[in-house]
Amino acid sequence: MKYLHTMVRVSDIDASLNFYCNLLGMKEISRYDNDKGRFTLIFLAAADDEAQAKEEKRPTLELTYNWDPESYSGGRNFGHLAFLVDDIYALCQRLQDGGVTINRPPRDGHMAFVRSPDNISVELLQKGDALAPQEPWQSMANTGEW
């Protein structure tokens, strides 16, 4: 058995690609528009997985956009996506500068949680050892749920 992908439904392609690609740093691998089914599938990969995703079509994140408007709720029921990151502080700062709320700040230099535009919880984990605690993260309170 091989892990292939995780699918999340999105309500705004531009906002979702801004979050996942511009802010988180994922790469778009492929896109498929289905006129008959009225949906678009966009497959993304983490930067370190890009070559494998292009060659083997995995591991990827599948964003599903249904052309007919729908309301999505219960993003927390999904659980969360998790990404290993090179510098959790730098990424959290880029996300925050991009308007993303840091729901669980990386106070310990190891773990943080944010949410996508469609309320999907995203866990960020520091690659290797935890970074030394630093401000403003060390004393930042939790915001909302993750």
ABEGO torsion letter per residue (X at the ends): XBBABBBBBBABAAAAAAAAAAAAGBBBABBBBBAAAGBBBBBBBBAAAAAAAAAAGOBBBBBBBBABBBBBBGAAAAEBBBBBBABAAAAAAAAAAAGBBBABBBAAGABBBBBBAAGBBBBBBBBEBBBBBBOAAAABBBBEBX
